[in-house]
Amino acid sequence: MKYRGIVFDKDGTLLDFNRTWLPVYRYAAREFAAGDADLEDQLLTQHGYQPERNRFVGGSLLAAGNNRQIASAWAEQIDKPDQVDDISTRLHEIFHHQGSLHATPVKGLASTLKQLRQSGRKLGVATADSHQGILNTLQSFDVLNEFDYLAGYDSGHGVKPEAGMVLAFCEQLALDVAAVVVVGDNRHDIEMGRNANAGLCIGVLTGTSTRGDLESIADIVLEDISELPDVI
């Protein structure tokens, strides 16, 4: 099979998840806890952060959720259930600013994307972050021009693990979904690919999931995206 398109998750796939998002989440939790150290810890640990391992659990809210989902959960914890919209707006601001400060690329990001692009393939991003978040976190690495398609949770194509972002990629670029590869670090990325009937679903270990988490659902599990050109 000649794979003509690749849809990448962003955080944990193109960006090192822990190095990018742990300081961002800590900043946000500190602000919303308003000086309550126990609450600050709970905003993280109750939604997937494991301090003893200094990592996030694959598939947890903070590993796989979008801005609105996190805002809803945190609003309950800080006893402001009627302020989800305000919390979501503030998280949006924090994620954009802090995300751009802490964004850390995975090994071989620019060179891998360039190689895949030069092979004639169309490339896209489908993320639980916002569309603006894609721009903010990837702009420093001179890779945005390699992509033909960018979709966030707010782009109007639905959210993971729904198929919408992959199907919109195919429609926009006139690709048969069977000729498309989906790459991600979380089960919901792979499930998105499966729900779209993508031709190949690949897991990577640069995010929050273990090999065991991904092997049962992905066609292939790679250490990182630098292995992609040899695989496809």
C-alpha positions, 0 to 999 in steps of 0.5 A: 500500500502506498500511503499518501497522507499522514495525520499526526497527533501533536502533544506526545507525538510531535512534542515531548508531552512531559517536557511541554505540558507538565510545567504548563499544567503546574502553572495553571493548577497553582493559579486556580488553587489560589494558594491551597497547596493540597488543592494544587496537587489534587488538580493534577493527581486526580486527573492523571499525573503520577508524581512518583513517576513524574509522568501522566497516565495515558488516556487520563484527562490531562493526557488526552482531554481538551480545554473544555473537559479540563475546565469542567473537571477543575470547576467542580474541584475548586467549587465553582461549577457555574464558572466553567466558561470563565475557567475554560477561557483562562485555561485557553490563555494559559495554555497558549502562553505557557505552551509556547514557552515550554514546547519541546520537540521530539527527536528529529521533528523537523528532519522527519517531517521534511523527509516525509513531505519530500516523499510526496505525502500530505501531512496533517495535525489533529489535536485535542489542543486548539487550532491556535495552540498548534500554531503557538507550540509548533511555530518555533521549530520551523515546521508549520509549512510542512503541514497541509492541514491543521485541526484542533478540538475547536476546528469544527470536525469533532473531538477524539476519538471521533473520526471527524478530523481524519475524515476532514483531512481526507476530504480537504486533500482528496485522499482515500482514507485507506491510504492515510496513516494516523500517528499518536501517543494515546489510545484515543488517537489510535481509536480516531484512526480506527473509527475513520478506517484509516489504512494504518494506525501507529503508536509512538512512545514519546507521550503518556502511553506505554508500549503495552497500552498501545500494542493491543490497538495500534498496528505498529508501535515506534519509539518516536516519529523518526522511525516513520520513513523506514516503516511506511 
